[in-house]
Amino acid sequence: MKKLLNEFKAFAFGGNLVDLAIGFIIGAAFATVVESLAKNVIGDLIAAIGGQPDLTGAVIHVRHGDVHIGTFLGDLLSFAITAFVLLMLVKMFKKFRLGNFKAQGQRECERCKEFVAVDASRCKFCTSDLTPVVNDAD
């Protein structure tokens, strides 16, 4: 039982799990900021230019029910704006080298059969030359 408890403690408080938890929390906070920018700044700017601030009033009546097409279109527009803002932020981070945007994942070295990063050009175990699977052309 003590061995199992020690394994759980090593797993729960190990670097990878703590890093993942911190990344998740920061990601959730960042998503809130980006959604607010998309909805409250860019969305309101588009609404001011387009003249209709709210799409939720668009409803299609079908027999005894309503299809809230305006709510869907508003959510779709919000998603598109959020995705565009995230794309621009990632491009800015890449341009100013503010983040680590290397390829993620591993592949097997053809010579020694050890796992190396997918974008590695040399095996860190046997030092044989590798052809990177992902190129950083940006």
N, CA, C and O of each residue as an XYZ file, in Angstrom:
552
protein
N       0.825     -1.198      0.000
C       0.000      0.000      0.000
C       0.868      1.261      0.000
O       0.542      2.250     -0.656
N       1.978      1.212      0.744
C       2.867      2.364      0.819
C       3.507      2.632     -0.542
O       3.709      3.788     -0.912
N       3.827      1.572     -1.291
C       4.411      1.736     -2.625
C       3.421      2.418     -3.563
O       3.799      3.296     -4.338
N       2.165      2.017     -3.493
C       1.135      2.625     -4.317
C       0.952      4.094     -3.959
O       0.785      4.926     -4.851
N       0.979      4.425     -2.687
C       0.856      5.809     -2.242
C       2.037      6.645     -2.736
O       1.854      7.785     -3.162
N       3.237      6.089     -2.680
C       4.416      6.804     -3.174
C       4.344      7.017     -4.686
O       4.727      8.077     -5.180
N       3.858      6.019     -5.421
C       3.705      6.172     -6.866
C       2.682      7.248     -7.197
O       2.881      8.052     -8.108
N       1.571      7.253     -6.437
C       0.549      8.278     -6.664
C       1.099      9.670     -6.360
O       0.848     10.613     -7.110
N       1.845      9.802     -5.268
C       2.429     11.096     -4.909
C       3.414     11.564     -5.984
O       3.438     12.746     -6.328
N       4.213     10.658     -6.509
C       5.149     11.023     -7.572
C       4.413     11.437     -8.842
O       4.842     12.349     -9.549
N       3.303     10.761     -9.125
C       2.506     11.113    -10.310
C       1.795     12.442    -10.121
O       1.847     13.309    -10.994
N       1.122     12.605     -8.970
C       0.296     13.797     -8.748
C       1.122     15.069     -8.619
O       0.698     16.137     -9.062
N       2.290     14.958     -8.020
C       3.092     16.148     -7.800
C       4.341     16.191     -8.672
O       5.238     17.002     -8.446
N       4.390     15.317     -9.662
C       5.503     15.320    -10.607
C       5.433     16.538    -11.503
O       4.379     17.156    -11.648
N       6.547     16.876    -12.095
C       6.644     18.074    -12.917
C       5.662     18.114    -14.065
O       5.073     19.164    -14.325
N       5.463     17.010    -14.762
C       4.595     17.032    -15.941
C       3.144     17.333    -15.595
O       2.503     18.119    -16.293
N       2.616     16.735    -14.549
C       1.222     16.953    -14.189
C       1.012     18.372    -13.670
O       0.009     19.007    -13.997
N       1.941     18.872    -12.868
C       1.834     20.239    -12.364
C       1.943     21.225    -13.527
O       1.186     22.195    -13.580
N       2.866     20.995    -14.454
C       2.990     21.854    -15.631
C       1.715     21.838    -16.458
O       1.276     22.877    -16.951
N       1.123     20.667    -16.609
C      -0.122     20.548    -17.356
C      -1.249     21.312    -16.672
O      -2.031     21.991    -17.337
N      -1.337     21.207    -15.355
C      -2.381     21.923    -14.612
C      -2.203     23.432    -14.738
O      -3.174     24.158    -14.951
N      -0.982     23.900    -14.607
C      -0.714     25.334    -14.746
C      -1.039     25.791    -16.155
O      -1.647     26.846    -16.335
N      -0.645     25.020    -17.152
C      -0.952     25.367    -18.536
C      -2.443     25.408    -18.796
O      -2.924     26.276    -19.523
N      -3.180     24.479    -18.210
C      -4.639     24.454    -18.379
C      -5.274     25.696    -17.757
O      -6.150     26.313    -18.363
N      -4.845     26.062    -16.571
C      -5.406     27.230    -15.886
C      -5.088     28.507    -16.659
O      -5.963     29.354    -16.838
N      -3.865     28.651    -17.110
C      -3.497     29.831    -17.893
C      -4.252     29.838    -19.217
O      -4.693     30.891    -19.677
N      -4.400     28.673    -19.827
C      -5.147     28.582    -21.083
C      -6.597     28.984    -20.913
O      -7.150     29.668    -21.774
N      -7.226     28.574    -19.820
C      -8.618     28.941    -19.562
C      -8.748     30.448    -19.347
O      -9.685     31.069    -19.849
N      -7.815     31.031    -18.608
C      -7.845     32.481    -18.390
C      -7.609     33.223    -19.705
O      -8.265     34.227    -19.982
N      -6.685     32.734    -20.502
C      -6.389     33.354    -21.792
C      -7.599     33.250    -22.723
O      -7.904     34.196    -23.448
N      -8.286     32.113    -22.708
C      -9.487     31.940    -23.538
C     -10.568     32.940    -23.137
O     -11.274     33.458    -24.002
N     -10.708     33.217    -21.855
C     -11.685     34.193    -21.394
C     -11.351     35.586    -21.923
O     -12.237     36.326    -22.351
N     -10.075     35.933    -21.890
C      -9.653     37.242    -22.401
C      -9.894     37.342    -23.905
O     -10.382     38.364    -24.386
N      -9.559     36.297    -24.644
C      -9.748     36.318    -26.097
C     -11.232     36.357    -26.445
O     -11.629     37.074    -27.364
N     -12.059     35.596    -25.724
C     -13.503     35.634    -25.968
C     -14.069     37.020    -25.685
O     -14.922     37.506    -26.427
N     -13.602     37.652    -24.625
C     -14.062     38.994    -24.304
C     -13.653     39.985    -25.382
O     -14.441     40.848    -25.769
N     -12.435     39.865    -25.864
C     -11.981     40.731    -26.958
C     -12.839     40.512    -28.196
O     -13.253     41.470    -28.850
N     -13.103     39.257    -28.515
C     -13.884     38.950    -29.712
C     -15.321     39.442    -29.586
O     -15.872     40.007    -30.530
N     -15.922     39.228    -28.427
C     -17.340     39.563    -28.266
C     -17.553     41.043    -27.956
O     -18.393     41.695    -28.576
N     -16.801     41.566    -27.007
C     -17.068     42.907    -26.501
C     -16.380     44.022    -27.280
O     -16.821     45.170    -27.227
N     -15.328     43.711    -27.987
C     -14.644     44.759    -28.749
C     -14.900     44.580    -30.243
O     -15.510     45.436    -30.883
N     -14.433     43.472    -30.786
C     -14.564     43.267    -32.232
C     -16.015     43.028    -32.624
O     -16.475     43.578    -33.625
N     -16.744     42.227    -31.865
C     -18.147     41.963    -32.170
C     -18.992     43.223    -32.102
O     -19.833     43.462    -32.969
N     -18.767     44.038    -31.061
C     -19.520     45.289    -30.944
C     -19.145     46.274    -32.042
O     -19.990     47.038    -32.508
N     -17.887     46.259    -32.454
C     -17.460     47.122    -33.555
C     -18.153     46.710    -34.851
O     -18.621     47.563    -35.605
N     -18.219     45.413    -35.109
C     -18.917     44.915    -36.306
C     -20.407     45.239    -36.207
O     -21.027     45.621    -37.200
N     -20.980     45.089    -35.018
C     -22.400     45.408    -34.840
C     -22.664     46.893    -35.058
O     -23.698     47.264    -35.614
N     -21.736     47.744    -34.625
C     -21.910     49.182    -34.822
C     -21.840     49.536    -36.302
O     -22.576     50.404    -36.772
N     -20.969     48.873    -37.025
C     -20.849     49.128    -38.465
C     -22.039     48.527    -39.204
O     -22.594     49.160    -40.103
N     -22.434     47.312    -38.833
C     -23.531     46.615    -39.508
C     -24.900     47.108    -39.113
O     -25.860     46.910    -39.858
N     -25.024     47.744    -37.964
C     -26.289     48.317    -37.559
C     -27.186     47.413    -36.735
O     -28.202     47.882    -36.222
N     -26.859     46.144    -36.586
C     -27.697     45.261    -35.771
C     -26.830     44.686    -34.649
O     -25.981     43.830    -34.897
N     -27.040     45.153    -33.418
C     -26.175     44.736    -32.324
C     -26.413     43.323    -31.825
O     -25.544     42.753    -31.165
N     -27.576     42.740    -32.123
C     -27.894     41.436    -31.552
C     -28.611     40.575    -32.586
O     -29.589     41.008    -33.195
N     -28.122     39.367    -32.776
C     -28.735     38.459    -33.747
C     -29.753     37.509    -33.121
O     -30.413     36.757    -33.838
N     -29.889     37.532    -31.799
C     -30.748     36.544    -31.134
C     -32.221     36.700    -31.489
O     -33.005     35.779    -31.260
N     -32.610     37.831    -32.035
C     -34.003     38.035    -32.406
C     -34.422     37.286    -33.656
O     -35.616     37.162    -33.927
N     -33.464     36.784    -34.423
C     -33.794     36.052    -35.654
C     -34.252     34.641    -35.307
O     -33.451     33.802    -34.895
N     -35.537     34.392    -35.476
C     -36.136     33.102    -35.129
C     -36.972     32.632    -36.317
O     -37.696     33.421    -36.922
N     -36.870     31.357    -36.645
C     -37.697     30.756    -37.687
C     -38.760     29.921    -36.991
O     -38.443     29.039    -36.193
N     -40.011     30.200    -37.291
C     -41.118     29.467    -36.677
C     -41.462     28.264    -37.566
O     -41.787     28.422    -38.743
N     -41.385     27.075    -36.991
C     -41.694     25.840    -37.699
C     -42.769     25.101    -36.904
O     -42.527     24.633    -35.791
N     -43.932     25.009    -37.481
C     -45.095     24.378    -36.835
C     -45.287     24.905    -35.421
O     -45.660     26.063    -35.238
N     -45.034     24.060    -34.410
C     -45.272     24.472    -33.028
C     -43.973     24.793    -32.291
O     -43.961     24.883    -31.064
N     -42.899     24.964    -33.023
C     -41.615     25.222    -32.386
C     -40.877     26.376    -33.045
O     -41.273     26.873    -34.098
N     -39.809     26.781    -32.407
C     -38.979     27.868    -32.909
C     -37.565     27.361    -33.138
O     -37.033     26.578    -32.351
N     -36.972     27.817    -34.217
C     -35.570     27.536    -34.505
C     -34.829     28.865    -34.319
O     -35.041     29.819    -35.067
N     -33.974     28.905    -33.326
C     -33.258     30.133    -32.981
C     -31.997     30.259    -33.834
O     -30.882     30.046    -33.359
N     -32.194     30.599    -35.072
C     -31.090     30.698    -36.021
C     -30.172     31.864    -35.688
O     -28.971     31.803    -35.953
N     -30.725     32.927    -35.110
C     -29.921     34.094    -34.752
C     -28.908     33.785    -33.672
O     -27.769     34.248    -33.733
N     -29.314     33.008    -32.684
C     -28.386     32.615    -31.615
C     -27.249     31.782    -32.192
O     -26.086     31.977    -31.838
N     -27.590     30.857    -33.078
C     -26.553     30.041    -33.715
C     -25.607     30.901    -34.530
O     -24.390     30.738    -34.441
N     -26.151     31.820    -35.325
C     -25.301     32.684    -36.152
C     -24.415     33.574    -35.289
O     -23.258     33.820    -35.629
N     -24.959     34.058    -34.166
C     -24.152     34.861    -33.242
C     -23.004     34.056    -32.648
O     -21.876     34.542    -32.563
N     -23.295     32.814    -32.236
C     -22.246     31.942    -31.694
C     -21.216     31.581    -32.762
O     -20.018     31.524    -32.485
N     -21.691     31.340    -33.982
C     -20.775     31.034    -35.078
C     -19.870     32.221    -35.380
O     -18.672     32.050    -35.602
N     -20.437     33.419    -35.389
C     -19.645     34.625    -35.618
C     -18.642     34.834    -34.496
O     -17.494     35.201    -34.746
N     -19.067     34.605    -33.269
C     -18.170     34.731    -32.118
C     -17.018     33.733    -32.221
O     -15.871     34.076    -31.932
N     -17.320     32.498    -32.634
C     -16.278     31.493    -32.825
C     -15.292     31.926    -33.903
O     -14.080     31.818    -33.719
N     -15.807     32.414    -35.019
C     -14.933     32.836    -36.122
C     -14.033     33.986    -35.694
O     -12.848     34.009    -36.028
N     -14.588     34.934    -34.960
C     -13.784     36.064    -34.482
C     -12.733     35.582    -33.497
O     -11.580     36.008    -33.563
N     -13.119     34.691    -32.577
C     -12.176     34.153    -31.596
C     -11.046     33.398    -32.283
O      -9.880     33.570    -31.927
N     -11.379     32.570    -33.257
C     -10.353     31.818    -33.986
C      -9.414     32.764    -34.725
O      -8.203     32.544    -34.745
N      -9.964     33.816    -35.335
C      -9.137     34.785    -36.060
C      -8.203     35.532    -35.107
O      -7.028     35.726    -35.416
N      -8.722     35.952    -33.946
C      -7.887     36.652    -32.963
C      -6.775     35.739    -32.468
O      -5.631     36.174    -32.329
N      -7.101     34.467    -32.199
C      -6.067     33.523    -31.771
C      -5.010     33.328    -32.853
O      -3.818     33.264    -32.551
N      -5.434     33.235    -34.105
C      -4.489     33.103    -35.210
C      -3.548     34.296    -35.246
O      -2.338     34.125    -35.396
N      -4.085     35.496    -35.109
C      -3.254     36.702    -35.133
C      -2.295     36.740    -33.941
O      -1.145     37.154    -34.085
N      -2.762     36.310    -32.764
C      -1.882     36.288    -31.594
C      -0.748     35.281    -31.766
O       0.398     35.573    -31.424
N      -1.057     34.109    -32.290
C      -0.015     33.105    -32.512
C       0.992     33.615    -33.536
O       2.197     33.424    -33.370
N       0.507     34.262    -34.595
C       1.421     34.820    -35.596
C       2.313     35.896    -34.971
O       3.499     35.984    -35.288
N       1.735     36.721    -34.076
C       2.521     37.748    -33.405
C       3.564     37.098    -32.488
O       4.717     37.528    -32.460
N       3.161     36.060    -31.736
C       4.094     35.373    -30.863
C       5.241     34.766    -31.667
O       6.398     34.824    -31.251
N       4.913     34.183    -32.819
C       5.953     33.600    -33.671
C       6.894     34.677    -34.201
O       8.111     34.493    -34.226
N       6.320     35.799    -34.623
C       7.131     36.873    -35.209
C       8.120     37.432    -34.197
O       9.282     37.672    -34.525
N       7.665     37.637    -32.982
C       8.525     38.207    -31.957
C       9.170     37.149    -31.074
O       9.792     37.462    -30.059
N       9.012     35.893    -31.475
C       9.607     34.756    -30.766
C       9.271     34.778    -29.270
O      10.150     34.652    -28.418
N       7.978     34.940    -28.976
C       7.507     35.005    -27.595
C       7.082     33.655    -27.045
O       6.707     33.561    -25.876
N       7.131     32.620    -27.850
C       6.705     31.307    -27.379
C       7.529     30.216    -28.027
O       8.287     30.461    -28.965
N       7.372     29.012    -27.516
C       8.065     27.858    -28.064
C       7.099     27.127    -28.978
O       6.231     26.393    -28.506
N       7.242     27.322    -30.289
C       6.320     26.735    -31.249
C       6.992     25.619    -32.041
O       6.839     25.528    -33.259
N       7.719     24.793    -31.350
C       8.331     23.647    -32.007
C       7.294     22.557    -32.195
O       6.253     22.549    -31.538
N       7.590     21.643    -33.095
C       6.683     20.525    -33.330
C       6.621     19.652    -32.088
O       7.611     19.494    -31.374
N       5.473     19.098    -31.846
C       5.306     18.223    -30.698
C       5.160     16.797    -31.184
O       4.596     16.543    -32.248
N       5.663     15.888    -30.409
C       5.553     14.483    -30.746
C       6.917     13.857    -30.927
O       7.942     14.539    -30.940
N       6.907     12.559    -31.064
C       8.151     11.826    -31.209
C       8.039     10.839    -32.353
O       6.947     10.470    -32.784
N       9.193     10.427    -32.828
C       9.264      9.375    -33.831
C      10.468      8.503    -33.497
O      11.315      8.862    -32.678
N      10.517      7.373    -34.140
C      11.580      6.415    -33.856
C      12.765      6.654    -34.781
O      12.591      6.828    -35.987
N      13.963      6.663    -34.220
C      15.185      6.766    -35.022
C      15.331      5.471    -35.828
O      15.188      4.369    -35.298
N      15.618      5.636    -37.116
C      15.722      4.451    -37.986
C      16.899      3.563    -37.607
O      16.866      2.355    -37.839
N      17.937      4.153    -37.026
C      19.157      3.396    -36.738
C      19.128      2.719    -35.374
O      19.344      1.511    -35.281
N      18.862      3.488    -34.306
C      18.957      2.912    -32.963
C      17.597      2.580    -32.339
O      17.543      1.979    -31.266
N      16.504      2.963    -32.998
C      15.137      2.669    -32.570
C      14.732      3.388    -31.282
O      13.755      2.992    -30.646
N      15.464      4.439    -30.884
C      15.074      5.272    -29.746
C      14.139      6.362    -30.249
O      14.140      6.685    -31.436
N      13.343      6.926    -29.351
C      12.402      7.965    -29.747
C      13.040      9.343    -29.628
O      13.658      9.680    -28.618
N      12.870     10.132    -30.689
C      13.376     11.505    -30.743
C      12.243     12.418    -31.201
O      11.211     11.943    -31.676
N      12.438     13.737    -31.055
C      11.421     14.702    -31.475
C      11.197     14.608    -32.976
O      12.122     14.296    -33.726
N       9.963     14.879    -33.422
C       9.637     14.753    -34.842
C      10.406     15.741    -35.705
O      10.627     15.479    -36.887
N      10.818     16.872    -35.138
C      11.552     17.855    -35.930
C      13.061     17.792    -35.706
O      13.782     18.711    -36.093
N      13.545     16.710    -35.083
C      14.980     16.567    -34.833
C      15.729     16.300    -36.135
O      15.248     15.577    -37.007
N      16.916     16.897    -36.250
C      17.749     16.648    -37.425
C      18.904     15.702    -37.103
O      19.621     15.260    -38.001
N      19.082     15.392    -35.812
C      20.120     14.447    -35.386
C      19.604     13.689    -34.169
O      19.022     14.285    -33.263
N      19.816     12.386    -34.150
C      19.395     11.555    -33.028
C      20.271     11.866    -31.823
O      21.498     11.859    -31.923
N      19.645     12.137    -30.690
C      20.412     12.467    -29.490
C      21.034     11.237    -28.834
O      21.851     11.365    -27.922
N      20.650     10.052    -29.292
C      21.188      8.827    -28.722
C      22.360      8.281    -29.529
O      23.422      7.999    -28.973
N      22.171      8.130    -30.835
C      23.231      7.542    -31.659
C      23.902      8.574    -32.570
O      24.839      8.236    -33.294
N      23.447      9.798    -32.544
C      23.968     10.941    -33.324
C      23.892     10.761    -34.838
O      24.614     11.435    -35.574
N      23.039      9.873    -35.307
C      22.889      9.736    -36.759
C      22.034     10.894    -37.292
O      21.165     11.415    -36.592
N      22.298     11.281    -38.537
C      21.541     12.355    -39.170
C      20.132     11.883    -39.477
O      19.927     10.748    -39.909
N      19.155     12.763    -39.250
C      17.752     12.458    -39.497
C      17.168     13.535    -40.403
O      17.631     14.676    -40.410
N      16.178     13.171    -41.143
C      15.431     14.139    -41.933
C      14.242     14.578    -41.104
O      13.396     13.748    -40.770
N      14.145     15.887    -40.750
C      13.021     16.332    -39.927
C      11.686     16.086    -40.629
O      11.555     16.333    -41.828
N      10.700     15.600    -39.880
C       9.378     15.348    -40.426
C       8.639     16.669    -40.600
O       7.880     16.835    -41.555
N       8.857     17.611    -39.680
C       8.187     18.901    -39.721
C       9.239     19.962    -39.976
O      10.260     20.006    -39.290
N       8.993     20.828    -40.968
C       9.948     21.911    -41.199
C       9.352     23.214    -40.706
O       8.134     23.388    -40.735
N      10.188     24.129    -40.256
C       9.763     25.416    -39.726
C       9.920     26.459    -40.813
O      10.820     27.297    -40.754
N       9.034     26.406    -41.818
C       9.167     27.276    -42.979
C       8.677     28.688    -42.723
O       8.997     29.595    -43.492
N       7.894     28.903    -41.643
C       7.368     30.241    -41.368
C       8.493     31.108    -40.985
O       8.293     32.290    -40.705
